Amino acid sequence: PQAGRDRGGEMIGRSIGALLLFAALGAAGYEIFMWVASGAHEIVSAGGLWYLIHRSSLNAAQAITQRYLFPWLWDPAIAWVLVQPAWAVLGLPGLALAAICRPARKVRGIFRKH
């Protein structure tokens, strides 16, 4: 292992990234399934998916954010994220974590340290 590299942090980051990518694939699959079943394509938003899965936690997150944390944060920022496609909201951070936390490549050839 390279000196100074946090191997445990890489593994946790890759695991969370993989879970987010798996969830993004599930959200995309659900969207495609609903499209085929109904014949009309309707984007499944992150907020809509959260509402379907556990509506009381969505309501609680909004109330806590607006009342106790940062009221200005919910309406412009979080509300915007919640209306985006669920596969994108889950997939983009998943891809970022997978890319950032990937294992270091082994150096081969004449530039290898002995």
DRENKETOR-97172 format. One line per 4 residues: number of its first residue (from 1); their letters; for each residue x, y, z of C-alpha. Coordinates in steps of 0.2 Angstrom, whole numbers. Layout:
NUM = a = X,Y,Z ~ ...;
***
This chain:
1 = pqag = 0,0,0 ~ 5,18,-3 ~ 10,28,11 ~ -3,41,16;
5 = rdrg = -17,33,7 ~ -33,29,17 ~ -38,12,12 ~ -53,11,23;
9 = gemi = -60,27,17 ~ -58,22,-1 ~ -67,6,3 ~ -81,15,11;
13 = grsi = -82,28,-3 ~ -83,14,-16 ~ -96,5,-6 ~ -107,20,-4;
17 = gall = -104,24,-23 ~ -109,7,-28 ~ -125,7,-17 ~ -130,24,-25;
21 = lfaa = -127,17,-43 ~ -137,2,-39 ~ -151,13,-32 ~ -150,24,-48;
25 = lgaa = -151,9,-59 ~ -167,4,-49 ~ -174,21,-51 ~ -171,21,-70;
29 = gyei = -178,3,-71 ~ -194,8,-61 ~ -196,23,-73 ~ -194,12,-89;
33 = fmwv = -206,-1,-81 ~ -219,13,-78 ~ -216,19,-96 ~ -219,2,-103;
37 = asga = -234,-2,-92 ~ -243,15,-95 ~ -237,19,-112 ~ -233,37,-107;
41 = heiv = -216,42,-101 ~ -216,51,-85 ~ -200,56,-76 ~ -199,49,-58;
45 = sagg = -192,64,-48 ~ -181,61,-32 ~ -194,69,-21 ~ -207,58,-29;
49 = lwyl = -197,42,-26 ~ -193,48,-8 ~ -212,51,-5 ~ -216,34,-12;
53 = ihrs = -203,25,-1 ~ -206,35,15 ~ -216,50,15 ~ -215,54,33;
57 = slna = -196,56,33 ~ -198,68,18 ~ -210,78,28 ~ -199,78,43;
61 = aqai = -183,82,33 ~ -192,98,26 ~ -199,103,43 ~ -182,101,52;
65 = tqry = -173,110,38 ~ -185,124,38 ~ -188,126,56 ~ -172,122,65;
69 = lfpw = -157,122,52 ~ -157,134,37 ~ -174,139,31 ~ -167,147,16;
73 = lwdp = -159,131,11 ~ -175,121,8 ~ -184,131,-5 ~ -170,135,-18;
77 = aiaw = -158,121,-16 ~ -166,106,-9 ~ -182,108,-18 ~ -173,110,-34;
81 = vlvq = -164,93,-31 ~ -180,84,-27 ~ -188,89,-43 ~ -173,81,-53;
85 = pawa = -174,64,-60 ~ -171,51,-46 ~ -158,41,-57 ~ -148,57,-59;
89 = vlgl = -149,63,-41 ~ -143,45,-36 ~ -131,41,-50 ~ -121,57,-51;
93 = pgla = -114,56,-33 ~ -112,37,-35 ~ -101,40,-51 ~ -91,53,-42;
97 = laai = -88,43,-27 ~ -83,28,-38 ~ -71,38,-47 ~ -64,48,-33;
101 = crpa = -62,32,-22 ~ -55,20,-35 ~ -40,10,-30 ~ -23,18,-35;
105 = rkvr = -16,11,-51 ~ 0,1,-49 ~ 15,9,-58 ~ 23,-2,-70;
109 = gifr = 39,-1,-81 ~ 54,10,-79 ~ 46,22,-67 ~ 42,10,-54;
113 = kh = 49,13,-37 ~ 60,-1,-30;
***
